[in-house]
Every structure is written in C-alpha cells, then in structure tokens.
Amino acid sequence: MARLVGVDLKKEKRISIALTYIQGIGLKTAQKILSKLKIDENIRVKDLVESQIVQLRNELQTYVLEGDLRRQVSQNIRRLTEIGAYRGSRHKRKLPSRGQRTHTNARTKRGKRIAVAGKKKVTK
C-alpha cells in the first residue's frame, strides 16, 4: 500500500479513486492534481513509480487535508458559536444552518425520532 498524508491507499484501486480516500480530496480535485503532475488517472496504485509517489506527496503538501482540515472546520464552527452568529447557534442546537426547513424532514441532522407514549387500546 502506498501511504500519502497518513492514509494507506489500496493497491488495486485506480489512483484517481484512491486519492478520494484522503479527506479533503474529491474526484475532481484528484483529477486536477493528476493532470497537473501528468500522471495517468487510470493507473493502479501498485503500478506507481517511486518518483510519482514523491511528486504526489509534494503536491499534497499544498492542500489542507485530513487532521488539519478537521481541526480547521471545528475551529470555524467554534468561532461562529463564540461570536454569537445565527449559524453558530444552529450548529449548537444541531439543526440545519443553511436555511432548510425543519418542521418536516431534516431527520438526519435532528437525530432519530423520539417516540411519544402510544395511546392505550380500549378493551371492551
């Protein structure tokens, strides 16, 4: 397995797909990086030459990835809550922060439904 930015890439995957296993890199970004380095995106990870791996490592240093990205996102959310921004208060209450309706839907963000005690059946 090739190891880039602390992530093991699976040997059998195409390099364009394998790069998406790194948090902060999607398919388009992976394709952009590979075209910049002139690496064929259909090549498998196991077929990469050591010089190509070094090129990839150097290129990935310019991006905010993995732990640094997680830290940056959490700091941004913390900053929003500390300054009293509306978005921060929505994050604090675990509600959608981008204007979606919550009367119905938003089940993923709000969490599982809390069951109300069911009506007892009347016995005759």
C-alpha positions in Angstrom: 0.0 0.0 0.0 1.2 3.5 -0.8 0.9 5.9 2.1 0.2 9.5 1.4 -0.7 12.2 4.1 -1.1 9.4 6.7 -3.6 7.5 4.7 -3.0 4.0 3.2 -4.2 3.8 -0.4 -5.5 0.4 -1.5 -3.2 -1.2 -4.1 -5.8 -2.4 -6.5 -7.7 0.9 -6.8 -7.1 3.4 -9.7 -5.1 6.4 -8.4 -7.9 8.9 -9.1 -10.3 6.9 -6.9 -7.6 6.1 -4.3 -6.9 9.8 -3.7 -10.5 10.4 -2.8 -9.9 8.2 0.4 -8.0 11.2 1.7 -10.3 13.6 3.5 -10.4 16.9 1.6 -9.9 15.5 -1.8 -12.8 14.7 -4.0 -12.8 13.2 -7.5 -12.4 16.5 -9.3 -9.6 17.6 -7.1 -7.8 14.2 -7.6 -8.2 14.5 -11.4 -6.8 18.1 -11.3 -3.8 17.0 -9.2 -3.1 14.1 -11.5 -3.4 16.1 -14.7 -1.0 18.8 -13.2 1.5 16.1 -12.4 0.9 14.4 -15.8 0.1 11.1 -14.2 -2.5 8.8 -15.9 -5.6 8.7 -13.7 -6.3 5.1 -14.8 -3.1 3.7 -13.5 -3.3 1.5 -10.4 -1.7 2.5 -7.1 0.5 -0.6 -7.2 1.9 0.5 -10.6 3.0 3.9 -9.4 6.7 4.6 -9.6 8.5 6.0 -6.6 9.2 9.3 -8.3 5.4 9.7 -9.0 4.7 9.0 -5.3 7.2 11.7 -4.3 5.6 14.1 -6.7 2.1 13.4 -5.2 3.4 13.8 -1.7 4.9 17.2 -2.6 1.7 18.3 -4.4 -0.5 17.2 -1.5 1.5 19.4 0.9 -0.1 22.5 -0.6 -3.6 21.3 0.4 -5.3 21.4 3.8 -6.1 17.7 4.4 -7.1 15.1 7.0 -6.5 16.2 10.6 -5.7 19.8 9.7 -8.9 20.1 7.7 -11.0 18.6 10.6 -9.3 21.0 13.0 -10.0 24.0 10.8 -13.7 23.1 10.3 -14.2 22.6 14.1 -12.4 25.9 14.8 -14.7 27.7 12.3 -17.8 26.2 14.0 -16.4 27.1 17.4 -15.7 30.7 16.3 -19.3 31.0 14.9 -20.7 29.9 18.3 -18.5 32.2 20.3 -19.3 35.4 18.3 -23.0 34.6 18.7 -23.7 34.2 15.0 -27.0 32.7 13.9 -25.2 29.8 12.1 -23.3 29.1 15.3 -26.5 28.8 17.3 -27.9 26.4 14.7 -24.8 24.3 15.0 -25.0 24.4 18.8 -28.6 23.1 18.7 -27.7 20.5 16.0 -30.1 22.0 13.4 -29.5 22.7 9.7 -27.6 26.0 9.3 -28.3 26.8 5.6 -32.0 27.6 5.6 -33.6 24.2 5.1 -37.0 23.7 6.6 -37.2 21.6 9.8 -40.9 21.3 10.5 -40.8 18.2 8.4 -37.7 16.5 7.2 -34.2 17.3 8.5 -34.4 13.9 10.2 -30.7 13.2 9.7 -29.5 16.4 11.3 -32.0 16.4 14.1 -31.5 12.7 15.0 -33.8 9.8 15.4 -37.4 10.4 16.3 -38.3 10.4 19.9 -41.3 8.1 20.5 -44.3 9.6 22.2 -46.1 7.2 24.6 -48.7 5.5 22.4 -52.4 5.5 23.1 -53.5 2.6 25.1 -56.1 0.5 23.4 -59.5 0.5 24.9 -60.6 -3.0 25.9 -64.3 -3.9 25.6 
